[in-house]
Amino acid sequence: MVRRCAIVFVLGSLLSAQTILDDAYAALRAGDLDTAAQRFTLGLEKSPGHRNARKDYAYTLLKLGDTDAARNEFGEVYRQDSR
């Protein structure tokens, strides 16, 4: 797990936000929710205003059973919409 996190960190520092988010959506299509959540996290760190990705990240968190984190992400989508 530590090695996987290190690889994700290195990839995150080298790749663009859109490339990382594309990977997140590919992981979703493959049913790999854990990888999708990791990629969404990295992509949204680089591009925090990406509303659709944040919404899809929130749904991914719901599917993973992390309702508190999903609620926080949906709240951020709402805050971005109300600006």
N, C-alpha and C positions, 0 to 999 in steps of 0.2 A: 504493500500500500504506500509506503514512504517513497519508493522508487517511482511509482505511478504518479504521485503528487508532484515529485520533482520534474518529471517529464512534462506534465501539464503546465507547470510553472514556466519552464523553459520555452515551451511552445507558445504560451501566452505572451511572453515578452518579445517573441520574434514575429508573430503573425498579426495581421490586421484584425480589427474587431469584426468586420464582415466575414472574413475567412473563418474565424472562430465560431461565429454564429451559424454559418453554413454547416460547420461540423456538428453543432448542437442539433440542428434540424435533421441532419443525416442520422445522428444517434437516435433521435426520436422516431424516425421512420423505421429504424432497425429494432426499436423496442428497448434500447439501452438507456433507461431513464437516468441511471447514475451518471453515465458519461455525459448525457445531454445536460443535466443540471450543472456539472462541472464546467462544461463549455459555455453555457449561458452565464454563469458567474464570471468567467474570464472575459467574455465578450461585453458584458454589461459594465465591467470595470473600465474597459476602454471606451465604451460608448454608452454612458448612463442614460442618455435621452432616447434610446431606441425603444419606443413604446410597445410595439408589437412583440419584440423579443422579450421584454419584461413581462408582458401578459402571458406569453407562452411559457416562460420560466415559472411563473406563478402556477399555471396549470400543471406543469411538470412536478412542482413541489407538492401539489395536492395529490397527484397520482402516487408520489412516493410516501404520502402520509404525513408530510410536514406542514400541517395546517397553519401553525403560527407563522412560519416563514412565508407561506403562500399568502396569507392575509396581509403581511407587511408589503409584499411585492404588489399585490392588487391595490393596496393603499397608495403606493408610489405611482402606479399607473393613473389612479384617480387624481393625485396631486399634479401630475404632469398635464393631464387633460384640463384641469381647472386653471391653468396659468394663462 
